[in-house]
Amino acid sequence: MKMSKFSWIGISLLVAVSLLLTGCNEKQKINNLKLQNRTQADRVTQLEAQLRNAQLETSQLRNKIAELTSAENANVMSKDEEIQALQATLAKKNELIAKMQVQLLQGGVKLPMELSVMLEDFAKTSDIVTFDEATGKLKFKSDLLFAPGSDIVNSTAAKAIAQLSDIMKSKAAANFDIIVAGYTDDVRIRRAATKAKHPTNWHLSADRAISVLQQMNKDGIKSQRLSVRAFGEFRPVAPNKAGKKGNPKNRRVEIFIVPKGK
């Protein structure tokens, strides 16, 4: 069947309009991406400025605590109270810094909803882990992961880590990597056998983070998706008791879920 001249014109017009609309849509997508990039860059700049200010404030707090600790003050009770108050403020500031550092790693972006829900449900079923949706951070209680002074993951904790590994192997987590960070309180390592293996709290926090990493590796998480950090006693989330007697809240392993390649 032959098509009339007007039919051909109509088809040509439809094709032209279609191409024009496609071009407009692509241009709009590019403009939207540019806007998102500018917004994200602004957010990163703000976070970096806030982080610098917070780090300066923590340095000032540490100096103040050091001055009070070394000062010869007749009113010992008043000095101790002031030190404890400063330590509480310092702990809160350190927690804020940790959150901002994770947000910077993520470019200020929250985890996808599906992954976030899976991690939240996992935390609800576990007595040893909590999940912070705002930062994509899971916090394991070290006392329930390891025996005192040990870096060997216990069987109960291994099951929880296996559950987490299953989530991180899912399609929802395919574009994310894992940072395992170890922390301790300020109780000194005294037992000779423990000290031989973990000379300082820094070593202990690193060895515990590596043990969790190795457990996740055994559970099928690829090595290139895993890394560790260790902070020893130097990032408390709560004040330690006077006389280096520690605080269970500070003995922890944190797992940060970050975009691939960060």
N, C-alpha and C positions, 0 to 999 in steps of 0.2 A: 504493500500500500504506500502510495506516494504521500509525502507530507507537504502541506502548503507552505508558501513563503512565510506566512504569518506564524505558522507553528514553529518553524525554525527560529524565527526571531524571538518567540516566546521562550523557547528552550535556552537560547543564548542569554536572554535576560535573566532567567532563573539561575543559570550557571554563574553569571557575573555577580548577581546578588549574593549567591552562596559563597563565592570566593571572597567577596567584600566582607561578609559577616564573619567568615573564618579568620580573615586577616584582623578584623576588629577584636575578635575574641582573643587571638594570640597576643595582640598588642595590649589588651586589658590584663591578660595573665602576666605579661612581662612587667607592666606597671605595678600590678599588685605585689609581685615578687620584689621589685625594687623598694616599694613602700615597706614590706615586711623586713627587708634587709636593713633599711634605715632605722626602723623601729627597734630591731634587735640590736643594732650597733649602738643606738642611744641607750638602750637598757644596759648593755655591757659596760658602756662608759660610766653610767650612774653607779652600777655595782662596783666597778673598780675604785671609784672615788669613795664610796661608802666603806669599802674594804680597807683602803688606806687609812681613813679616819679611825676605823675600829682598831686597826693594828697599832696606830699611834696611841690610842687611849689605853690599850692593853699594856703597852710598854710603860706608860706613865703609871699605871696601876701596879705593875711589877716593881718599879722603882720605889714607889711609895711603901709597898709591903716590905721591901728590903730595908728601907730607912727605918721603919718602925721596928722591924725585927732586931736590928743592930743597935737601936737607940737605948740608952740607959735611962729608963723612965721609972720613976718611983711608983706610979700608978700602973702596976702590971696588969690588973684586971681590965682597966680601961683600954690599955694598949692591945691586949688580946682580943677584946671585943671589936676594936677598930680593924684589926688585922683580919678577923673572921668576916666582917662586913665587906672589906675590900676583896677578899678571896671569893666571896659569893658573887660580887659584881664582876670580878675577873672571869669566873666560870661562865656566867651568862654571856659575857662579851666573846669568850672563846667559842661558845656554841653558835653565836650569831655569825662569827667569822667563818666557821665551818660550813654553815648553811650558804653563805654568800659565795664561798669558794666552789661549792657544788653547783650553784646556780650559774657561776661563770663557766664551769666545765660544760654545762648543758646549754650555754648561750642563753640562760634565763628561761628556758622552755621546760614545761612540765612533761612528764612521761605520757605516752598515749593512754587514753582512757582504758582500753582493754587490758594493757599491761599493768596499769596502776590498780585496777580492780582485782586482778589476779594476785598481786603482791599484798594488797590489803586483806583479801580473804585468807591468804596464807598466814599472815601475821595474827589474824584473829583465832586461828586454830592452834597456835603455838604459844607455849608459856615462856619461851626463851627469846622471842624476837618481837620487836615493834617496827612499824613502818611509818615513815613520814612522807606523805603524798607530795608536799610542797617541794621537797628536795630530792625525792627518789632514793631515800636512804633507809636501809634496814639496819637495825641495831641489835646485835646478839649480846646477851649477858655472858661475859667471860667465865663467871663462876659456874655457869650451867653448860659451858662448852668444854672446859678443861678442869682437871684437878689443880689444886694450888701449886704454883710453880711449874706446871707442866704445859707442854705445847701439843700433847696428844689429844685429838678430838675424841670425846667419849661417844658411845654407841647411840645414845638418845639424840645428841646433837648431830651426829652423822646422818640420821634419818631426816632431820629438819633441813640440813644442807642439801640432801638429795632432792627433797621437795622443791627447794628453791632452784636447784639446777634444772629440774624438769620445766619449771616456768621459764627459765632463761634460755632453754632450748626450743621454746615455742615460737611460732611465726611472729607473734606480737613483740617478741624481744630480739628478733633477728638483727636489728640495726643498732643494738646496744651492747656495750662492753661492761666489764665489772672491775671495780677497784676495791680491794679488801684492805681495810685499815685497822691496825692493832693499837690498843691503848692499855695502860695500866694505871693504878693509883700510885701514891708515893711511898708505899711500904718497901723498905730495902730488902734485897735478896740476901739471906743470911746462910741458909743451908749450903754446905760445901758442895754437895752433889749437884744441887740446882745451879749454884754459882759457876760451877765448871762448865755447864752447858749454856747457861744464860747469864753472862757476867753482870749485866745491868738490866734495868726495866726496859730500856730501849731494845736490847737484844730479845727479851722475852716477848715484847709486843710484836717485833718483826717475825719471830719464829712462829708465834700463834697465827699471825696473818698468813704466813706461808703455808701453815698446816691447813687452814681453811681453803686457801687457793688450791692446794694439792688435792683436797677432798673433792672440790668442784671439778677439777680436771679428771679425776677418777670417775666422776659421775657423768662425764661426757661433754663438759664445756671445753671448747678448743683453747689451747694455750695462748693463742694470740689475742683472745678476748679477756685475758686475766692479767692483773698487775696488783702489786702490794705497796702499802705505805705503812710506816711505823712512827708513832709519836711518843712512845713510852709514857711517862707521867706528865708530859708537858702540855696536854690539851684536856684538862679536867672539865667535866660538865657540872660538877658540884664540888663544894669545898671539901678538902681532905681534913681529917681530924688532926688536931694539934699534935706535934711530936712525931710526924711522919707515920701516922697510924692508919692512913688510907681512908677509902670510901668505896664500897662495892659498886656504886654507880659509875665510877671512873674506870672500872675494869670491864672492858667491852671490846667487841670486834664490830666494826661498822662496814657495811657493804654499800657502795655507791653505784648506782646504775647510770651510766653515762653514754652519750652518743658514740657510735663506733669510731675508733681512731683518735679519741680524745686522750 
